[in-house]
Amino acid sequence: MRASPDKFAEHYAQATLFYDSQTPVEKAHIRRGFRFELNRVQTPAIRERVVSMLANVDAELAETLASELGIPMPKPMPKASKAPVEPEVASSPALSLFARPGNGSIQMRRIAVLVAKGVDGEAARAIHAGLSALGAVPRYVGPRLGSVQTKQGDALEVEVSLEAMPSVLFDALAIPGGKEASAVLGNLGHAAEFIKDQYRHAKPILALNEGAALVENAGVPATLPSGDPDPGLLLEYEDAADALPHFVKAIALHRHHAREMDPPEV
């Protein structure tokens, strides 16, 4: 069954109100979502038709999307109804990315603790235990499963491997440090990509001591694009106990959208 012209007009009005009510971060996410999907479309006429539909929602959205798709701005698609339509819902805060800012808890957040042979075992265990006590789900992530010898001489059991548990499955990253571990991880493409993806997805990163060099070598900038300090990038701490409260605060914010760039430099 096809929708009536009035129903189509209502959808356009609803979409217009929804897009206008979004923050710049949310508008960027919506535009990138359309761009990603339309980049996969192989028929130019379909890409043009979707942009012409969006021209009835927001002219800036449609014009920017047309430019990013490399097509001329098409004329807006003829509206199904010329009569003005009152949308059923003026706005819905629940649809916002920021509708649920949280209460400062990090319960159930999955945190990767990057380890390899020669890792600072004391720092790794302090981070793991501290996050677990707050209800988070930390995991020792290493190049391979099995145990790794720490710089203190004892063994640490790797819980998941870099190739089996990619960055997108974690909410934050901690790198405990250790000179030998940093050298090992610094020669692994999986480790570099893990760090880059955490940064690209605006997730918190903590790196202690030699671990900071891994982050820097991955090309991650020390500041936001504005030049201000990045509150989600913690590289200045040497002791896990000192760093943990700041890391927890960064995790509670979930994402650090101020660092996002399109396209990303990292």
C-alpha positions as CSV (number, residue, x, y, z in Angstrom):
1,M,0.0,0.0,0.0
2,R,1.4,3.4,-1.0
3,A,1.4,6.3,1.4
4,S,-0.8,9.2,0.6
5,P,0.6,12.6,-0.6
6,D,-0.3,14.1,2.7
7,K,1.7,11.4,4.5
8,F,4.7,12.0,2.3
9,A,4.5,15.7,3.0
10,E,4.3,15.0,6.7
11,H,7.4,12.9,6.5
12,Y,9.3,15.7,4.8
13,A,8.1,18.2,7.5
14,Q,9.1,15.8,10.2
15,A,12.5,15.2,8.7
16,T,13.1,19.0,8.4
17,L,12.3,19.6,12.0
18,F,14.5,16.7,13.1
19,Y,17.5,17.8,11.1
20,D,17.2,21.5,12.2
21,S,17.1,20.5,15.8
22,Q,20.4,18.6,15.7
23,T,23.7,19.8,17.0
24,P,26.6,20.4,14.6
25,V,28.1,17.0,15.7
26,E,24.8,15.2,15.0
27,K,24.4,17.0,11.6
28,A,27.9,15.9,10.6
29,H,27.0,12.3,11.5
30,I,23.8,12.4,9.5
31,R,25.6,13.8,6.5
32,R,28.4,11.3,6.7
33,G,25.9,8.5,7.0
34,F,24.2,9.6,3.8
35,R,27.5,10.0,2.1
36,F,28.8,6.6,3.2
37,E,25.6,4.8,1.9
38,L,25.4,6.8,-1.3
39,N,29.1,6.2,-2.1
40,R,28.2,2.5,-2.3
41,V,25.4,3.1,-4.8
42,Q,26.6,2.4,-8.4
43,T,23.8,4.1,-10.2
44,P,24.3,7.9,-10.5
45,A,20.6,8.6,-11.0
46,I,19.8,7.0,-7.7
47,R,22.3,9.2,-5.9
48,E,20.9,12.3,-7.6
49,R,17.3,11.3,-6.7
50,V,18.2,10.9,-3.0
51,V,19.9,14.3,-2.9
52,S,16.9,15.8,-4.7
53,M,14.7,14.4,-2.0
54,L,16.9,15.8,0.8
55,A,16.7,19.2,-0.8
56,N,13.1,19.3,0.5
57,V,14.5,18.6,4.0
58,D,17.5,21.0,4.2
59,A,19.1,22.9,1.4
60,E,22.5,23.0,3.1
61,L,22.5,19.2,3.8
62,A,21.6,18.5,0.1
63,E,24.1,21.0,-1.3
64,T,27.0,19.7,0.9
65,L,26.2,16.1,0.1
66,A,26.0,16.8,-3.6
67,S,29.5,18.4,-3.5
68,E,30.9,15.5,-1.5
69,L,29.4,13.0,-4.0
70,G,30.9,14.9,-6.9
71,I,27.5,15.6,-8.6
72,P,25.8,18.9,-9.6
73,M,23.1,20.0,-7.2
74,P,19.8,18.6,-8.6
75,K,16.5,20.4,-8.4
76,P,14.4,19.5,-5.4
77,M,12.0,16.6,-6.0
78,P,8.5,17.8,-6.6
79,K,6.5,17.6,-3.4
80,A,3.7,15.2,-3.1
81,S,1.4,17.9,-1.7
82,K,1.5,21.6,-2.0
83,A,-0.6,22.1,1.1
84,P,1.4,22.9,4.3
85,V,1.5,20.1,6.8
86,E,1.8,20.2,10.5
87,P,4.2,17.4,11.7
88,E,2.9,15.2,14.5
89,V,6.1,15.7,16.6
90,A,7.9,19.1,16.7
91,S,11.1,17.6,18.2
92,S,12.3,14.4,20.0
93,P,15.2,14.9,22.4
94,A,15.4,11.1,22.8
95,L,16.7,10.9,19.3
96,S,19.8,13.0,20.1
97,L,23.2,11.5,20.6
98,F,23.4,13.5,23.8
99,A,20.0,12.6,25.2
100,R,21.5,10.2,27.7
101,P,24.7,11.8,29.0
102,G,25.1,9.3,31.8
103,N,25.7,9.7,35.5
104,G,29.5,9.4,35.5
105,S,29.4,5.6,35.8
106,I,31.6,3.4,33.6
107,Q,29.7,0.2,34.3
108,M,29.8,-2.3,31.4
109,R,32.2,-0.1,29.4
110,R,34.7,-2.4,27.6
111,I,38.3,-1.2,28.0
112,A,41.3,-2.6,26.1
113,V,44.5,-2.8,28.1
114,L,47.2,-3.2,25.5
115,V,50.0,-5.6,26.5
116,A,53.0,-7.5,25.1
117,K,56.3,-9.0,26.4
118,G,58.0,-6.6,28.7
119,V,54.8,-4.7,29.7
120,D,54.7,-2.9,33.0
121,G,52.7,-5.6,34.8
122,E,52.1,-3.5,37.9
123,A,50.6,-0.7,35.9
124,A,48.6,-3.1,33.8
125,R,47.1,-4.9,36.8
126,A,46.4,-1.6,38.6
127,I,44.4,-0.3,35.6
128,H,42.6,-3.6,35.1
129,A,41.7,-3.9,38.8
130,G,40.7,-0.3,39.2
131,L,38.4,-0.4,36.2
132,S,36.9,-3.7,37.2
133,A,36.1,-2.4,40.7
134,L,34.0,0.3,39.0
135,G,32.0,-2.2,37.0
136,A,33.8,-1.8,33.7
137,V,35.0,-4.7,31.6
138,P,38.7,-4.4,31.0
139,R,40.5,-7.0,28.8
140,Y,44.2,-7.6,28.3
141,V,44.7,-7.4,24.6
142,G,47.9,-8.7,23.0
143,P,49.4,-9.8,19.8
144,R,48.7,-13.5,20.6
145,L,46.8,-15.4,23.2
146,G,48.8,-17.0,26.0
147,S,51.0,-15.4,28.7
148,V,53.5,-12.6,28.3
149,Q,56.4,-11.9,30.7
150,T,56.1,-8.5,32.3
151,K,59.1,-6.2,33.0
152,Q,58.9,-7.3,36.6
153,G,59.5,-10.9,35.6
154,D,56.1,-12.5,36.3
155,A,53.5,-13.6,33.8
156,L,50.3,-11.8,32.6
157,E,47.6,-13.8,30.7
158,V,46.4,-12.2,27.5
159,E,42.6,-12.4,27.3
160,V,42.0,-11.5,23.7
161,S,44.2,-11.0,20.6
162,L,44.5,-7.9,18.5
163,E,43.3,-9.7,15.4
164,A,40.3,-11.2,17.0
165,M,39.0,-8.2,19.0
166,P,39.4,-5.0,16.9
167,S,39.2,-1.5,18.3
168,V,35.6,-1.0,17.4
169,L,34.6,-3.5,20.1
170,F,36.1,-1.4,22.9
171,D,35.0,1.9,24.5
172,A,38.5,3.0,25.5
173,L,42.1,2.1,25.4
174,A,44.9,2.0,28.1
175,I,48.5,1.4,27.3
176,P,50.4,0.6,30.5
177,G,53.9,1.1,29.1
178,G,57.1,-0.9,29.4
179,K,60.1,-0.3,27.1
180,E,60.2,-3.7,25.6
181,A,56.4,-4.0,25.2
182,S,56.4,-0.6,23.4
183,A,59.1,-1.8,21.0
184,V,57.1,-5.0,20.3
185,L,53.8,-3.2,19.7
186,G,55.5,-0.5,17.7
187,N,56.4,-3.0,15.1
188,L,52.8,-4.4,14.7
189,G,50.4,-2.9,12.2
190,H,47.5,-4.3,14.2
191,A,48.6,-2.3,17.3
192,A,49.0,0.9,15.2
193,E,45.6,0.5,13.6
194,F,44.0,-0.2,17.0
195,I,45.3,3.1,18.4
196,K,44.3,5.0,15.2
197,D,40.8,3.6,15.3
198,Q,40.3,4.5,18.9
199,Y,41.3,8.0,18.1
200,R,39.2,8.3,14.9
201,H,36.1,7.1,16.8
202,A,36.7,9.8,19.5
203,K,37.3,7.3,22.3
204,P,39.5,7.9,25.4
205,I,43.1,6.8,25.3
206,L,45.4,6.5,28.3
207,A,49.2,5.8,27.7
208,L,51.7,5.7,30.6
209,N,55.4,6.3,30.2
210,E,56.8,4.5,27.1
211,G,53.2,3.9,25.9
212,A,52.9,7.5,25.0
213,A,55.4,7.0,22.2
214,L,53.2,4.4,20.7
215,V,50.3,6.9,20.4
216,E,52.6,9.6,19.0
217,N,54.2,7.2,16.5
218,A,50.7,6.2,15.3
219,G,50.3,9.8,14.2
220,V,47.8,10.8,16.8
221,P,48.0,14.6,17.5
222,A,48.5,15.7,21.1
223,T,45.9,18.5,20.9
224,L,42.4,19.0,19.4
225,P,42.1,20.5,15.9
226,S,41.4,23.8,17.7
227,G,44.8,23.6,19.4
228,D,43.2,23.0,22.8
229,P,44.2,20.0,25.0
230,D,42.3,16.8,24.2
231,P,40.5,15.7,27.4
232,G,40.2,12.2,26.0
233,L,43.9,11.8,25.4
234,L,45.9,11.2,28.5
235,L,49.6,11.0,27.8
236,E,51.2,12.9,30.7
237,Y,50.8,10.5,33.5
238,E,53.5,8.1,34.7
239,D,51.7,6.3,37.6
240,A,48.5,4.3,37.1
241,A,47.1,5.3,40.4
242,D,47.4,9.0,39.5
243,A,46.0,8.5,36.0
244,L,43.1,6.3,36.8
245,P,40.6,8.9,38.1
246,H,41.2,11.1,35.0
247,F,40.8,8.1,32.7
248,V,37.6,7.1,34.4
249,K,36.3,10.7,33.9
250,A,37.2,10.5,30.2
251,I,35.5,7.2,29.8
252,A,32.3,8.4,31.5
253,L,32.0,11.1,28.7
254,H,32.1,8.2,26.3
255,R,33.1,10.0,23.1
256,H,35.2,13.1,22.6
257,H,33.7,14.6,19.5
258,A,35.7,17.8,19.5
259,R,38.6,15.8,18.0
260,E,36.6,14.6,15.0
261,M,37.9,15.7,11.5
262,D,36.4,15.0,8.1
263,P,38.3,13.4,6.6
264,P,40.4,12.3,9.6
265,E,44.1,13.2,9.5
266,V,45.0,10.0,11.3
